[in-house]
Amino acid sequence: MAGFDEPTQEGYEALKGLVEGRGTLALFLAEPYQPRSGWEQVGSAPLLQMVCETGGARDVPPIDTATEMIELSAADSAEMIELTALTKPGPFGKRTHELGTYLGIRSGGKLVAMAGERLKVPGYTEVSAVCTHPEHTGRGYAGLLMTEVMRRIRGRGETPFLHVREDNVRAIGLYERLGFGRRVVGHLAVLRKTGG
């Protein structure tokens, strides 16, 4: 993840110093990415930013009382990467879990759902990597995990926010039931540096 004040050619030139070889980075932009010298676009998506200014969830379906949440750690990193690779909630690397608390739900010993914290700006923390294995959707796991992540964020006096693909109607519906409101649509651009 990277950023600059304005998407000028000078800004893109400065970003080159942050990336080794043909490495990649991701930018959140106000407008869709326009081709720039020295960069190749390898991914993009319109992202809706949502913020939870209210106190809590509304109309969240109940889940099985036997479901147990666990706090995930470095020991769970490989499974977290496997789950995010399958469900594609957004960028997630082997050390992403170090950015904040990640919670999960296991079924049959396998990680089947998770959510956590990533980006932090003064007064706000991003709810991140909300995902459920396709064979375990519809059981309320995402709502349960998010409610606990949000409770912890609010306990620190911060406001939860998140990013979601604008076409992910099912997820947006859940987030609205949890109290999130739409803030702004931005554009994610995943860029690869061309050249050494």
N, C-alpha and C positions, 0 to 999 in steps of 0.2 A: 504494500500500500504506500502511496506517495502522494504528494500534493504540492501546489504552488499558489501564489496569489492570483495569477492570471495565466490563462493558457496561451502565452506568447511563444514565439520561436526561442527567445532567450530562456524562458521557463523550461521548455523541452530540452534545450542544450544543457541546462544546469542539472536536469534529472539524469542525464547520461553518466555523470560522475558517481551516481548512486548505484549503478548497475554494472556488474562485471560481465565481460564477454557478451554473449547474446542472451543475457538474462531478461526476465520479465518483471513488470510492475503493473499495478492497477491504480487507476485514477477515477475519482468521482468528479464528473464535469456537469456544468449547468446546461450545456448543449451537447449534441452528439459530437463525437471525435471527428476532427478534420485531419486528413493525412499530413504528416510532418516528416521532414527529412531526418533520417536516422532512426525511424521507428516503424514497426510493422504491427498493425492491429491483429491480434489473435483471438479476441473475444470481446463481446459487448452485450449490454442489456440495459433497457430502461428500468430504473429502480425507483420504487416509491419509498420515501422516508416517512415513517410513522412515529408519533410521539405519544406517550401515555401520560397526559397531564392530570388525569382523573385518579381517584383513589384505588380503583380495583376492577376486578372482572365482573361481567354481567353474563348471565345465562351460559355458564361453562358446564358442559355435561359432566355428570359424576363418573368416576372410574371405579374399578374393582378395588375394594378396600385392602386386598392382599398385595397390591402393587407397591413395590418399595423403590424409592429413589436412592441413588448412591452418588457420592461425590467422585468424579473422575480425576485421574492423575496421570503422570507420565507412563505408568504401567499400562494404561488403557489407550495410549496414543495410537497404536497400530489399528485397534478396533474403531477408534474415532475417525481415523482417516478412511478406513474401509467403508464406514457408514456414510460419511460425507461424500465419498467418491460415488457411491450408489445413488444418493438422494439429491446431490448437488445444491445444497443450501447457500453456497458461496465459497470463497477461498478458505481453505483450511489446511494448514501444514502440520508437520510433526511436532512443532512447538507452540502452536496456536493456543493450546490449553493453558499455557503459562500467562496469557494475557488477563485471565480472570477465572472465576469459578465456573466449572462445567459440571452439570448434573446429568445422570443417565438412568435408564431403566433397562434391566436385563430380563430376558425370558429364556429359559433353558440354558442359562449360563452365557448367553450371547447378548451383546449390546444391541438393543432394538430401537432405542429412542434417546435423544439427548438435546440439551440446550445449555447455553452459557453466556458469558460476557466477553466482549472483545474490545472494541474501540472505546476509549474514555476521553471526554473533553470536560472542562470544568462544569460540574453540576449535572452531567449526563453520562450514562453508560449504555452502550449498545448491547441489546439482546442478540445473540449470535448463534449460528449453527443449529437452528431449530429443525430437527429432522427425525423422521420415524421410518423404519424399514417398511417397504411397501406391504409386506405380509402382516404388519401389525398396526396399520392405520385404522382410524375409527374407534379407538379404544380410549381416547382422551389423554393419551400420554403427553402430547405437545402442550395442551392446556395446563396439565399438572406441573410439568417441568417449568414452563414459562411463568406460572403463578409464583412458584418458589423463587426463581431467579429474580423476578420483579420485586418480590417481598424483600429480598436481600439488598437489592439496589436502593429501594426506598428506605430501608433501614439505615443506610449510610447518608440519607438526606439527598439522594440523587434522583434524577428522572430517567426512566427507561425510554429508549428509542430503538428503532430497528430499521433495516432495509429489506425490501422484498421485491421480487420481480413483479412488475406492474400487471403481468398476465396471470399471476398465481392467485386466482379468485378464491380458491378454498382457504389458503393461508390468510389472505387479507380478511376474509370473513371471521376466522378465529381471532385474529389480532384485534379486530373491531369489537368482538364480544369480550375480549380481555381489557378493553378500555382505550386502545390505541386509536388515534385520529390521524387522518392523512395530513401531511405537512407539505411535501414538495416532491416532484418527480425529477430525478437526476439521471445521469447517464454514466454507467460503468464502462470504462475502456480498459481492456487488458492489452498491454503493449509489449512487444519484444524489441530490444535494441538490435539494430542491424549494423554489424561491424564490431570491431574489437574495442 
